[in-house]
Amino acid sequence: MFELENVISHSITITVFVFAMMLIIDYVNVSTKGRMEKIVKGGRGRQYVTASFLGSTPGCLGAFMNVSFYVHGLLTFGAIVGGMIATSGDEAFVMLALFPREALILFGILFVLGIFGAWVSDKIASRIGIIPCEKCDLQVLHYEKTCRCFEPTVLKKFPSLSSFRYGISIFLIIIIVSLGLGYLGPETWNWMRVTMLLLLSISTFIILTVPDHYLEEHIWVHIIKKHLWRVFLWTFFALLIITIGLNYWDIGAFVKANMIWIFLICALAGLIPESGPHIIFVMMFASGIVPFSILLTSSISQDGHGMLPLFSYSIKDALLVKAFNLAFALAIGLPLLLIGW
């Protein structure tokens, strides 16, 4: 029962954050008539640096942001691959606590590898004909003068606002209070909780001040009705299956009993869209059982919960990103392991 509560809590937290990111990106992009696209997209070099930087930040928030940018057509396929290469998930916080010096070195290496991996991935993708997902329908731009995102006069209609506007606003306020009290999200006050509270507060402001057209067409039809329920279901069932598997299969003991396979296992474990398996290799490195190359291989291959939203949008793209991550992990990690690094 406790595990099920954790799965539900994590699923809600991830889904709400994805909603906030999708909403804010769409809001800014529409309100600026697409100028945000030019700022974020820019040249490919800028995309590679941006995606890798977001990925190398501790936790999964940066990875979620990269997925949001990608499904809005603001990142190339190579950029999303690079961002996931740089992502080390929630274990980044554990690494900073156990071995901060080595952790910072690891994050720096992942950032550089992410940029390089993004460039290589786009080269390979163009040669073998990989076509990334088309721009998400979320990014619907209107250039008519009558299309406004900010309409504070909506509040003057109180209490005759639509039931949907009331419902989503009350729901977001409940989530904000739950985050503040620690019932959802991080158990302690940290930058992640502050960031999520800030994003949800901005989202609530948007919900309360957008015109009815934007509320219905962008938020309800394009974000919630078409995408958000898929994000929640994919996240919930993925976490549920993974949690059951970890409780009934002692992965840590299996790895220790089969050290000859540890390199391949740490790379393959990264295919699981969950942070949990990676912490085994973090602890083993902290204890001096495995070399740095194993930790680096695991970090390149895995991306925490970051890929779950992309699975809900495009299974094909998510599997391709995972395949590229695995290939880079093997290609980079194996030579370093053979030289004893």
N, C-alpha and C positions, 0 to 999 in steps of 0.2 A: 504493500500500500504506500509506503514511504517513497519507493522508487517511482511508482506511478504518479505521485504528487509532484516529484521532481521533474518528471518528463513533461507533465502538463504545464508546470511553472516555466520551464525552459522554453517550451513550444510557444507559450503565450508571449514571453519576453522577446524571443527572436522575431515572431510574427509582427508584434507591435512595432519593434524597431524598424523592420523592413517597411512597414506601412508608413512610418514617419519619414524615412529616407525617401521613399517613392513620392510621397506627398510633397515634401519640401523641394526635391529636385524638379518635379513637374511644375510646382508653383513658381519657382524662380525662373525656370526656363520659359514658361508661358508669359509671365509678367515682364520679362526682359526681351520678349519677341525673339528668343533663340540665341541671344548674345552669350548666355551661359555656355551653350554648346561650343562657341568659338573659344571661350576662355579655357574650358576643360579639355576640349579636344585638341585644338592647336595642331602642332606637328606631332608626328609619332614619337619623337624624342621626349616631348613634354608629357605625353600619355604614359610612356614607359616609366619616367621618373615619378610621376604622380601616383600611378598604380603601385609601384614598388614601395614608395614611401608609406602609402596607406597600409599596404600589406605588412610592412615591417614594424608597424606600431603594435604594442602589446594588445592581446585580445583579438576578438573577431569583428569588432566594429569596422575597422578599416576594410576587411574583406567584404562585409556586407555593403559598404559604400561602393566598392569596386564593382560588385555585381549590379547594384542599382545603376551605376554609370554605364555598364556594359549593355544592359537590357534597354537602356535609353539611346543606344547607339553612339555613346560618347567615348568608348574605348574600343580599340581593335581587338581581335582574337589574341594576338600576341601580348597585348597589354594586360588582359585579364589573366593569361597564363603567368606572366611575370609577377603580377600582384599576388597570385596564389603561391608562387615559388617563395616569395618573400614572407608569406604569412606563416606564423608558428603557433597561432591559436592562443587559448587561455593559459597554456603552460608557460607562456612568456613571463607571466607574473611569478610563477613558481621558480623559474630559472633565475629571475632577478633576485629572488629571496635566497636561493641556495648558492648561486655562484654569479654574482652581478658582473664581475669583470668579463668572464667568459661569455655571459649572456649578451652583453653589449657588443662584444666582438662578433658573436654569432649574428646579431641583428644587422650589423654593418655588412657582414659578408652576404647575408640574404638579400639585403637591399641592392648590392652590386650585382649579385647573381640574378635578381629579378629583372633588372634593366637589360642585362645581357641575354637572359632567357627570353624576354619579350621580343627583342630584336631577332633572335634566331627563330623563334616560333613563327613570327610573321613571315620570315623568309621561307620557312618550310611550308607554311600554310598556303602561300601563293604558288609554290612549286607543285604541290600535290593537289591543289584545287579545293582546299577546305573553305567552305563558305560559312561565315559566322551567322548567327541569328539576325534577322532583319530588325530594324528599329521597332521597339515595343510600341504598341498602340497607345501606351500611356503618354507618349510625347506627341500630343496633339496641339499644334500651334495655331493660333488664330491671329490674324493680322488686322482684322476689322477694328475700327475705333470703338465699337460698342462692346468689345470683349474686355472686361475688367476682372482682375483677380481680387482687388481690394475694394470692398464696399461696406464700410462701417455702418451705413444706414440700415443694414440688415437688422442690427440689434434693436432698432426703433420699432420693429415689428413684434417685439416681445409683448405678450406671451404667445402670439399667434405664429411662432416659427414652426417649421415642419417637424414632424415626429422624428425623421431621420437625423436632422440637425441636432435635436435634443438628445437623441439616443447616442450618437457617436461622440458628442461633447461630454455627456455624463460618463460614458465608457472610458474616454481618455482621462478624465479627472480621477476616476477610480484607479486607473493604472498608475497615474502620477502619485496618488496617495499611497498605493501599495508599494511602489518603488521607494518612496521617501521613508516608509516605515520598515522596509526590508523584507516584505512578504514576496516580492518579485525582484529578480535581478540580483546584483551583488549583495552579499550579506552585510558588508560594511560600506561606509562612505568612502568612495574613491572617485577617480576621474571618470570611470565608466558610468557610475551611477549619476554623476553630475551631468555628463554628456547626454545620457538618455533622458534625464529630466528636462534638460534644455530643449532637446529635439521634440519631446512630447508637448512641452509648453508652447513651442512655436507651432506645432501641428494643431493644438487646440485653438490658438489664435487664428490660424488659417480657416479652420472649420467655422469659427464664429463670425468671420468677416468676408468670406467669399460670397458672390451672388449665387442665386439658386441654380443658374445654368452651370456654373463651375462645379457646384456641389453635386449636381446630378450626373453631368456628363463625365467629368474628370475623376471625381472621388468615388462615386458610387459605381457607375458603369465600367470605367476603365481600371480603377485600382482595386476596389473591394470585390465587386461582382465577378470580375474576370480573372483576377490574380491572387487576391489575398487568401481566399479559402484554400487554394492549392498550396500556397506557402505553408499554411498551418498544418494541413493534412500530411504533406511530405515531411515536414519537420517532426510532427508528433510520432508518426509511424517509424521514421528512421531512428529517432531517439529511443523509442520503445523497444524496437528490435535489438538495437545496440546494447541497451541497458540489460535486457534479458540475457543476451549472449555473454556479456562481461560477468554477470552474476553466476552463470552456470559453467563458464569456461575460464579457468585460471590462466590467462594469457601470460602473465608474468612468470609463473612457474614453468610454463611450456618453453618460453624463450630461454630461460636460464638453463634448462635441461638440454637444450639443443643449440649450444653456442655457435656451432659451425654454420647454422642457418640464420644467425642473428641479423646479418646485413640484409639478406633478402626479406626477412620478416619485417624489419623496421621500415623498409621501403614499401612493401605491400600493405602494411598496417595503415599507411598514410592514405590508402584508397578509401578507408572508412571515413565517412563524413562526420567525425566526432573527435573531440579533443582527447578523450580518455586514454586510448592506447598509447599515445605519444608520451604520456607522463611516465610510463614504464621505463622508456629509454632515457628520459630526463633524470629519473632517480638512479638508474644504473650508471649514468655518466657522473652524477654527483658523488656516487660511492666509489668511483674509480674502476668500475667493472668493464666499461666499454670506452673506446677512444672517442675523440671529438668527431671523427668522421662519421661515426654511427649517429651521433646526435644531429649532425648537419644533414645527413641523408634523410633521417626521419623528419626533420623540420622542412626540408624541401618538398618531400612527398605529401605531407599532411597539411591541411589548412583549417583545422578545427571545424566549427560549424559553418564556416564561410561559404561553402558550396551548396548548402541546403536550399537557399532561395533559388539558385540557378537551376537545380534539379527540378524545381516546381515549374520553371519557365521553359526550359529546353533540356531534355535528357541527353540529346545528342551532343549539345555544346558542353554540358557538364562532364560527360564521359570523355570527350576529346581533351578538355582541360586536364582532367585527371590522368589521362594517358601521357600527355606531354610532361606533367609534373613527375610522374613515375620515371619516364625516360631520362629526364634531367637528373633526378635523384640517383639513379643507377650510374649514369655516365660521369657524374661529378664525384659521387661518394666512393665508388669502387677503387679508382686510382689512389685516392687519399687513404683508403683503408689498406691497400697493398703496400704503401710506403710507410705505414705505421703511424700516420698522423691522427 
